[in-house]
Amino acid sequence: MANPENLQYTKEHEWVLVAGDVATVGITQYAADALGEIVYVDLPKPGSSTSYMKICGEIESTKSVGELYAPMDGEVIESNSALGNAPEAINQDPYGAGWLIKIKYTQLPELLTAAEYAALTGEK
């Protein structure tokens, strides 16, 4: 699956959609496929602060537990509460209904383009 061109990416397999001073964050299809069937997510609560590349949550699957890294400094303004009852949405629609958190960021770090992320993962 091609990575959406309108998103930016991290080396930790997260995607970022920037709109003004808010970034929506999720994991990529590549990461969702690697994790397998996702059964539980532990996301930061709104009002929590995030620090660049620090762990801010967990994603559990039938295979393993993956860590969610904050792609920027800021404050969580929303967590995808629908994932509490339907974590499989991350596998089914990682770039849509499977989004994880929204961060009001203080500074946007340099992120990867879709082409750079595809090169990182060996995807075409």
Rosetta constraint file for C-alpha pairs under 8 A:
AtomPair CA 1 CA 29 HARMONIC 7.48 0.50
AtomPair CA 2 CA 123 HARMONIC 7.85 0.50
AtomPair CA 2 CA 124 HARMONIC 7.16 0.50
AtomPair CA 3 CA 7 HARMONIC 7.94 0.50
AtomPair CA 3 CA 28 HARMONIC 7.85 0.50
AtomPair CA 3 CA 29 HARMONIC 7.92 0.50
AtomPair CA 3 CA 114 HARMONIC 5.69 0.50
AtomPair CA 3 CA 118 HARMONIC 7.27 0.50
AtomPair CA 4 CA 114 HARMONIC 6.61 0.50
AtomPair CA 5 CA 113 HARMONIC 7.36 0.50
AtomPair CA 5 CA 114 HARMONIC 5.39 0.50
AtomPair CA 6 CA 17 HARMONIC 7.38 0.50
AtomPair CA 6 CA 114 HARMONIC 7.98 0.50
AtomPair CA 7 CA 15 HARMONIC 6.26 0.50
AtomPair CA 7 CA 16 HARMONIC 5.67 0.50
AtomPair CA 7 CA 17 HARMONIC 5.17 0.50
AtomPair CA 7 CA 18 HARMONIC 7.81 0.50
AtomPair CA 7 CA 113 HARMONIC 7.28 0.50
AtomPair CA 7 CA 114 HARMONIC 6.91 0.50
AtomPair CA 8 CA 15 HARMONIC 5.64 0.50
AtomPair CA 8 CA 16 HARMONIC 5.08 0.50
AtomPair CA 8 CA 17 HARMONIC 6.51 0.50
AtomPair CA 8 CA 111 HARMONIC 5.86 0.50
AtomPair CA 8 CA 112 HARMONIC 5.49 0.50
AtomPair CA 8 CA 113 HARMONIC 5.18 0.50
AtomPair CA 8 CA 114 HARMONIC 6.38 0.50
AtomPair CA 9 CA 13 HARMONIC 6.74 0.50
AtomPair CA 9 CA 14 HARMONIC 5.63 0.50
AtomPair CA 9 CA 15 HARMONIC 4.44 0.50
AtomPair CA 9 CA 16 HARMONIC 5.93 0.50
AtomPair CA 9 CA 111 HARMONIC 5.64 0.50
AtomPair CA 9 CA 112 HARMONIC 4.77 0.50
AtomPair CA 9 CA 113 HARMONIC 6.25 0.50
AtomPair CA 9 CA 114 HARMONIC 6.86 0.50
AtomPair CA 9 CA 117 HARMONIC 6.34 0.50
AtomPair CA 10 CA 14 HARMONIC 5.33 0.50
AtomPair CA 10 CA 15 HARMONIC 6.52 0.50
AtomPair CA 10 CA 71 HARMONIC 6.97 0.50
AtomPair CA 10 CA 111 HARMONIC 5.84 0.50
AtomPair CA 10 CA 112 HARMONIC 5.97 0.50
AtomPair CA 10 CA 117 HARMONIC 7.52 0.50
AtomPair CA 11 CA 112 HARMONIC 7.72 0.50
AtomPair CA 11 CA 117 HARMONIC 7.34 0.50
AtomPair CA 11 CA 120 HARMONIC 7.58 0.50
AtomPair CA 12 CA 69 HARMONIC 7.22 0.50
AtomPair CA 13 CA 27 HARMONIC 5.86 0.50
AtomPair CA 13 CA 28 HARMONIC 5.63 0.50
AtomPair CA 13 CA 30 HARMONIC 7.26 0.50
AtomPair CA 13 CA 31 HARMONIC 5.83 0.50
AtomPair CA 14 CA 25 HARMONIC 6.75 0.50
AtomPair CA 14 CA 26 HARMONIC 5.52 0.50
AtomPair CA 14 CA 27 HARMONIC 4.15 0.50
AtomPair CA 14 CA 28 HARMONIC 5.46 0.50
AtomPair CA 14 CA 31 HARMONIC 7.85 0.50
AtomPair CA 14 CA 71 HARMONIC 7.84 0.50
AtomPair CA 15 CA 25 HARMONIC 5.67 0.50
AtomPair CA 15 CA 26 HARMONIC 5.35 0.50
AtomPair CA 15 CA 27 HARMONIC 5.69 0.50
AtomPair CA 15 CA 28 HARMONIC 5.91 0.50
AtomPair CA 15 CA 95 HARMONIC 7.95 0.50
AtomPair CA 16 CA 23 HARMONIC 6.11 0.50
AtomPair CA 16 CA 24 HARMONIC 5.62 0.50
AtomPair CA 16 CA 25 HARMONIC 4.73 0.50
AtomPair CA 16 CA 26 HARMONIC 6.80 0.50
AtomPair CA 16 CA 71 HARMONIC 7.97 0.50
AtomPair CA 17 CA 23 HARMONIC 5.40 0.50
AtomPair CA 17 CA 24 HARMONIC 5.10 0.50
AtomPair CA 17 CA 25 HARMONIC 6.62 0.50
AtomPair CA 18 CA 22 HARMONIC 5.96 0.50
AtomPair CA 18 CA 23 HARMONIC 4.44 0.50
AtomPair CA 18 CA 24 HARMONIC 6.55 0.50
AtomPair CA 19 CA 23 HARMONIC 6.22 0.50
AtomPair CA 21 CA 104 HARMONIC 5.69 0.50
AtomPair CA 21 CA 105 HARMONIC 5.99 0.50
AtomPair CA 21 CA 106 HARMONIC 7.75 0.50
AtomPair CA 22 CA 102 HARMONIC 6.53 0.50
AtomPair CA 22 CA 103 HARMONIC 5.49 0.50
AtomPair CA 22 CA 104 HARMONIC 4.43 0.50
AtomPair CA 22 CA 105 HARMONIC 6.13 0.50
AtomPair CA 23 CA 102 HARMONIC 5.50 0.50
AtomPair CA 23 CA 103 HARMONIC 5.19 0.50
AtomPair CA 23 CA 104 HARMONIC 6.44 0.50
AtomPair CA 23 CA 105 HARMONIC 7.00 0.50
AtomPair CA 24 CA 99 HARMONIC 7.13 0.50
AtomPair CA 24 CA 100 HARMONIC 7.49 0.50
AtomPair CA 24 CA 101 HARMONIC 5.88 0.50
AtomPair CA 24 CA 102 HARMONIC 4.34 0.50
AtomPair CA 24 CA 103 HARMONIC 6.45 0.50
AtomPair CA 25 CA 99 HARMONIC 6.10 0.50
AtomPair CA 25 CA 100 HARMONIC 5.74 0.50
AtomPair CA 25 CA 101 HARMONIC 5.37 0.50
AtomPair CA 25 CA 102 HARMONIC 6.11 0.50
AtomPair CA 25 CA 103 HARMONIC 7.74 0.50
AtomPair CA 26 CA 94 HARMONIC 6.71 0.50
AtomPair CA 26 CA 95 HARMONIC 6.92 0.50
AtomPair CA 26 CA 98 HARMONIC 6.93 0.50
AtomPair CA 26 CA 99 HARMONIC 4.53 0.50
AtomPair CA 26 CA 100 HARMONIC 4.90 0.50
AtomPair CA 26 CA 101 HARMONIC 6.96 0.50
AtomPair CA 27 CA 31 HARMONIC 6.11 0.50
AtomPair CA 27 CA 32 HARMONIC 6.71 0.50
AtomPair CA 27 CA 90 HARMONIC 7.76 0.50
AtomPair CA 27 CA 94 HARMONIC 6.37 0.50
AtomPair CA 27 CA 95 HARMONIC 7.76 0.50
AtomPair CA 27 CA 99 HARMONIC 7.44 0.50
AtomPair CA 27 CA 100 HARMONIC 7.77 0.50
AtomPair CA 28 CA 32 HARMONIC 6.24 0.50
AtomPair CA 28 CA 94 HARMONIC 6.20 0.50
AtomPair CA 28 CA 95 HARMONIC 7.12 0.50
AtomPair CA 29 CA 33 HARMONIC 5.97 0.50
AtomPair CA 29 CA 91 HARMONIC 7.32 0.50
AtomPair CA 29 CA 94 HARMONIC 6.00 0.50
AtomPair CA 29 CA 95 HARMONIC 7.75 0.50
AtomPair CA 30 CA 34 HARMONIC 6.20 0.50
AtomPair CA 30 CA 121 HARMONIC 7.88 0.50
AtomPair CA 31 CA 35 HARMONIC 6.13 0.50
AtomPair CA 32 CA 36 HARMONIC 6.21 0.50
AtomPair CA 32 CA 37 HARMONIC 7.92 0.50
AtomPair CA 32 CA 38 HARMONIC 7.71 0.50
AtomPair CA 32 CA 90 HARMONIC 6.83 0.50
AtomPair CA 32 CA 91 HARMONIC 5.49 0.50
AtomPair CA 32 CA 94 HARMONIC 7.33 0.50
AtomPair CA 33 CA 91 HARMONIC 7.10 0.50
AtomPair CA 35 CA 60 HARMONIC 7.96 0.50
AtomPair CA 35 CA 61 HARMONIC 5.98 0.50
AtomPair CA 35 CA 62 HARMONIC 7.85 0.50
AtomPair CA 35 CA 63 HARMONIC 6.34 0.50
AtomPair CA 35 CA 64 HARMONIC 6.57 0.50
AtomPair CA 35 CA 65 HARMONIC 7.83 0.50
AtomPair CA 35 CA 66 HARMONIC 7.37 0.50
AtomPair CA 36 CA 61 HARMONIC 6.07 0.50
AtomPair CA 36 CA 62 HARMONIC 6.63 0.50
AtomPair CA 36 CA 63 HARMONIC 6.36 0.50
AtomPair CA 36 CA 91 HARMONIC 7.72 0.50
AtomPair CA 37 CA 61 HARMONIC 5.27 0.50
AtomPair CA 37 CA 62 HARMONIC 5.73 0.50
AtomPair CA 37 CA 63 HARMONIC 7.60 0.50
AtomPair CA 37 CA 88 HARMONIC 6.81 0.50
AtomPair CA 37 CA 91 HARMONIC 6.86 0.50
AtomPair CA 38 CA 59 HARMONIC 7.06 0.50
AtomPair CA 38 CA 60 HARMONIC 5.79 0.50
AtomPair CA 38 CA 61 HARMONIC 4.00 0.50
AtomPair CA 38 CA 62 HARMONIC 6.56 0.50
AtomPair CA 38 CA 87 HARMONIC 6.00 0.50
AtomPair CA 38 CA 88 HARMONIC 5.47 0.50
AtomPair CA 38 CA 90 HARMONIC 7.16 0.50
AtomPair CA 38 CA 91 HARMONIC 6.77 0.50
AtomPair CA 39 CA 59 HARMONIC 8.00 0.50
AtomPair CA 39 CA 60 HARMONIC 5.87 0.50
AtomPair CA 39 CA 61 HARMONIC 5.14 0.50
AtomPair CA 39 CA 62 HARMONIC 6.78 0.50
AtomPair CA 39 CA 87 HARMONIC 5.67 0.50
AtomPair CA 39 CA 88 HARMONIC 6.49 0.50
AtomPair CA 40 CA 59 HARMONIC 6.09 0.50
AtomPair CA 40 CA 60 HARMONIC 5.08 0.50
AtomPair CA 40 CA 61 HARMONIC 6.82 0.50
AtomPair CA 40 CA 83 HARMONIC 7.93 0.50
AtomPair CA 40 CA 84 HARMONIC 7.08 0.50
AtomPair CA 40 CA 87 HARMONIC 5.72 0.50
AtomPair CA 41 CA 57 HARMONIC 7.55 0.50
AtomPair CA 41 CA 58 HARMONIC 5.75 0.50
AtomPair CA 41 CA 59 HARMONIC 4.55 0.50
AtomPair CA 41 CA 60 HARMONIC 6.07 0.50
AtomPair CA 41 CA 83 HARMONIC 7.07 0.50
AtomPair CA 41 CA 84 HARMONIC 6.87 0.50
AtomPair CA 41 CA 87 HARMONIC 6.58 0.50
AtomPair CA 42 CA 57 HARMONIC 5.31 0.50
AtomPair CA 42 CA 58 HARMONIC 5.03 0.50
AtomPair CA 42 CA 59 HARMONIC 6.42 0.50
AtomPair CA 43 CA 56 HARMONIC 7.00 0.50
AtomPair CA 43 CA 57 HARMONIC 4.78 0.50
AtomPair CA 43 CA 58 HARMONIC 6.69 0.50
AtomPair CA 43 CA 79 HARMONIC 6.59 0.50
AtomPair CA 43 CA 100 HARMONIC 7.28 0.50
AtomPair CA 43 CA 101 HARMONIC 7.46 0.50
AtomPair CA 44 CA 48 HARMONIC 6.34 0.50
AtomPair CA 44 CA 56 HARMONIC 6.06 0.50
AtomPair CA 44 CA 57 HARMONIC 6.01 0.50
AtomPair CA 44 CA 76 HARMONIC 7.15 0.50
AtomPair CA 44 CA 79 HARMONIC 6.89 0.50
AtomPair CA 44 CA 101 HARMONIC 7.85 0.50
AtomPair CA 45 CA 76 HARMONIC 6.84 0.50
AtomPair CA 45 CA 78 HARMONIC 7.34 0.50
AtomPair CA 45 CA 79 HARMONIC 6.46 0.50
AtomPair CA 46 CA 75 HARMONIC 7.53 0.50
AtomPair CA 46 CA 76 HARMONIC 4.87 0.50
AtomPair CA 46 CA 77 HARMONIC 4.76 0.50
AtomPair CA 46 CA 78 HARMONIC 5.17 0.50
AtomPair CA 46 CA 79 HARMONIC 6.46 0.50
AtomPair CA 47 CA 75 HARMONIC 5.96 0.50
AtomPair CA 47 CA 76 HARMONIC 5.46 0.50
AtomPair CA 47 CA 77 HARMONIC 6.03 0.50
AtomPair CA 48 CA 75 HARMONIC 5.69 0.50
AtomPair CA 48 CA 76 HARMONIC 5.41 0.50
AtomPair CA 49 CA 73 HARMONIC 7.43 0.50
AtomPair CA 49 CA 74 HARMONIC 5.69 0.50
AtomPair CA 49 CA 75 HARMONIC 4.35 0.50
AtomPair CA 49 CA 76 HARMONIC 6.16 0.50
AtomPair CA 50 CA 54 HARMONIC 7.29 0.50
AtomPair CA 50 CA 56 HARMONIC 6.81 0.50
AtomPair CA 50 CA 70 HARMONIC 5.98 0.50
AtomPair CA 50 CA 72 HARMONIC 6.91 0.50
AtomPair CA 50 CA 73 HARMONIC 5.12 0.50
AtomPair CA 50 CA 74 HARMONIC 5.19 0.50
AtomPair CA 50 CA 75 HARMONIC 5.82 0.50
AtomPair CA 50 CA 76 HARMONIC 7.01 0.50
AtomPair CA 51 CA 70 HARMONIC 6.15 0.50
AtomPair CA 51 CA 71 HARMONIC 7.84 0.50
AtomPair CA 51 CA 72 HARMONIC 6.01 0.50
AtomPair CA 51 CA 73 HARMONIC 4.33 0.50
AtomPair CA 51 CA 74 HARMONIC 6.76 0.50
AtomPair CA 52 CA 69 HARMONIC 7.67 0.50
AtomPair CA 52 CA 70 HARMONIC 5.40 0.50
AtomPair CA 52 CA 71 HARMONIC 5.38 0.50
AtomPair CA 52 CA 72 HARMONIC 4.22 0.50
AtomPair CA 52 CA 73 HARMONIC 4.97 0.50
AtomPair CA 53 CA 69 HARMONIC 5.12 0.50
AtomPair CA 53 CA 70 HARMONIC 5.04 0.50
AtomPair CA 53 CA 71 HARMONIC 5.61 0.50
AtomPair CA 53 CA 72 HARMONIC 6.89 0.50
AtomPair CA 54 CA 69 HARMONIC 5.35 0.50
AtomPair CA 54 CA 70 HARMONIC 5.66 0.50
AtomPair CA 55 CA 67 HARMONIC 6.34 0.50
AtomPair CA 55 CA 68 HARMONIC 5.64 0.50
AtomPair CA 55 CA 69 HARMONIC 4.43 0.50
AtomPair CA 55 CA 70 HARMONIC 6.29 0.50
AtomPair CA 56 CA 67 HARMONIC 7.65 0.50
AtomPair CA 56 CA 68 HARMONIC 5.73 0.50
AtomPair CA 56 CA 69 HARMONIC 5.68 0.50
AtomPair CA 56 CA 70 HARMONIC 5.99 0.50
AtomPair CA 57 CA 67 HARMONIC 5.97 0.50
AtomPair CA 57 CA 68 HARMONIC 4.83 0.50
AtomPair CA 57 CA 69 HARMONIC 7.12 0.50
AtomPair CA 58 CA 65 HARMONIC 6.74 0.50
AtomPair CA 58 CA 66 HARMONIC 5.70 0.50
AtomPair CA 58 CA 67 HARMONIC 4.52 0.50
AtomPair CA 58 CA 68 HARMONIC 5.44 0.50
AtomPair CA 59 CA 65 HARMONIC 5.71 0.50
AtomPair CA 59 CA 66 HARMONIC 5.02 0.50
AtomPair CA 59 CA 67 HARMONIC 6.12 0.50
AtomPair CA 59 CA 68 HARMONIC 6.99 0.50
AtomPair CA 60 CA 64 HARMONIC 6.04 0.50
AtomPair CA 60 CA 65 HARMONIC 4.32 0.50
AtomPair CA 60 CA 66 HARMONIC 6.16 0.50
AtomPair CA 61 CA 65 HARMONIC 6.10 0.50
AtomPair CA 61 CA 66 HARMONIC 8.00 0.50
AtomPair CA 71 CA 109 HARMONIC 7.65 0.50
AtomPair CA 72 CA 105 HARMONIC 6.52 0.50
AtomPair CA 72 CA 106 HARMONIC 7.87 0.50
AtomPair CA 72 CA 107 HARMONIC 7.00 0.50
AtomPair CA 72 CA 108 HARMONIC 6.35 0.50
AtomPair CA 72 CA 109 HARMONIC 6.36 0.50
AtomPair CA 73 CA 105 HARMONIC 5.72 0.50
AtomPair CA 73 CA 106 HARMONIC 5.95 0.50
AtomPair CA 73 CA 107 HARMONIC 6.62 0.50
AtomPair CA 73 CA 108 HARMONIC 7.98 0.50
AtomPair CA 74 CA 103 HARMONIC 6.03 0.50
AtomPair CA 74 CA 104 HARMONIC 5.46 0.50
AtomPair CA 74 CA 105 HARMONIC 4.05 0.50
AtomPair CA 74 CA 106 HARMONIC 5.28 0.50
AtomPair CA 74 CA 107 HARMONIC 7.75 0.50
AtomPair CA 75 CA 103 HARMONIC 5.37 0.50
AtomPair CA 75 CA 104 HARMONIC 5.28 0.50
AtomPair CA 75 CA 105 HARMONIC 6.43 0.50
AtomPair CA 76 CA 101 HARMONIC 6.83 0.50
AtomPair CA 76 CA 102 HARMONIC 5.78 0.50
AtomPair CA 76 CA 103 HARMONIC 4.43 0.50
AtomPair CA 76 CA 104 HARMONIC 6.37 0.50
AtomPair CA 77 CA 101 HARMONIC 7.74 0.50
AtomPair CA 77 CA 102 HARMONIC 5.70 0.50
AtomPair CA 77 CA 103 HARMONIC 5.67 0.50
AtomPair CA 77 CA 104 HARMONIC 6.44 0.50
AtomPair CA 78 CA 101 HARMONIC 5.69 0.50
AtomPair CA 78 CA 102 HARMONIC 5.12 0.50
AtomPair CA 78 CA 103 HARMONIC 7.26 0.50
AtomPair CA 79 CA 100 HARMONIC 5.97 0.50
AtomPair CA 79 CA 101 HARMONIC 4.40 0.50
AtomPair CA 79 CA 102 HARMONIC 6.43 0.50
AtomPair CA 80 CA 98 HARMONIC 7.91 0.50
AtomPair CA 80 CA 99 HARMONIC 6.62 0.50
AtomPair CA 80 CA 100 HARMONIC 5.25 0.50
AtomPair CA 80 CA 101 HARMONIC 5.98 0.50
AtomPair CA 82 CA 86 HARMONIC 6.24 0.50
AtomPair CA 82 CA 87 HARMONIC 7.80 0.50
AtomPair CA 83 CA 87 HARMONIC 4.39 0.50
AtomPair CA 83 CA 88 HARMONIC 7.60 0.50
AtomPair CA 83 CA 89 HARMONIC 6.91 0.50
AtomPair CA 83 CA 90 HARMONIC 7.90 0.50
AtomPair CA 83 CA 98 HARMONIC 7.30 0.50
AtomPair CA 87 CA 91 HARMONIC 7.96 0.50
AtomPair CA 87 CA 98 HARMONIC 7.70 0.50
AtomPair CA 88 CA 92 HARMONIC 6.32 0.50
AtomPair CA 88 CA 98 HARMONIC 7.98 0.50
AtomPair CA 89 CA 93 HARMONIC 5.57 0.50
AtomPair CA 89 CA 94 HARMONIC 6.90 0.50
AtomPair CA 89 CA 97 HARMONIC 6.14 0.50
AtomPair CA 89 CA 98 HARMONIC 4.88 0.50
AtomPair CA 90 CA 94 HARMONIC 4.53 0.50
AtomPair CA 90 CA 97 HARMONIC 7.18 0.50
AtomPair CA 90 CA 98 HARMONIC 3.98 0.50
AtomPair CA 90 CA 99 HARMONIC 7.05 0.50
AtomPair CA 91 CA 98 HARMONIC 7.34 0.50
AtomPair CA 92 CA 98 HARMONIC 7.46 0.50
AtomPair CA 93 CA 97 HARMONIC 5.65 0.50
AtomPair CA 93 CA 98 HARMONIC 5.34 0.50
AtomPair CA 94 CA 98 HARMONIC 4.43 0.50
AtomPair CA 94 CA 99 HARMONIC 6.18 0.50
AtomPair CA 95 CA 99 HARMONIC 6.27 0.50
AtomPair CA 112 CA 116 HARMONIC 5.60 0.50
AtomPair CA 112 CA 117 HARMONIC 5.89 0.50
AtomPair CA 113 CA 117 HARMONIC 6.13 0.50
AtomPair CA 114 CA 118 HARMONIC 6.10 0.50
AtomPair CA 115 CA 119 HARMONIC 6.24 0.50
AtomPair CA 116 CA 120 HARMONIC 6.28 0.50
AtomPair CA 117 CA 121 HARMONIC 6.33 0.50
AtomPair CA 118 CA 122 HARMONIC 5.79 0.50
AtomPair CA 118 CA 123 HARMONIC 4.79 0.50
AtomPair CA 118 CA 124 HARMONIC 6.23 0.50
AtomPair CA 119 CA 123 HARMONIC 6.36 0.50
AtomPair CA 119 CA 124 HARMONIC 7.63 0.50
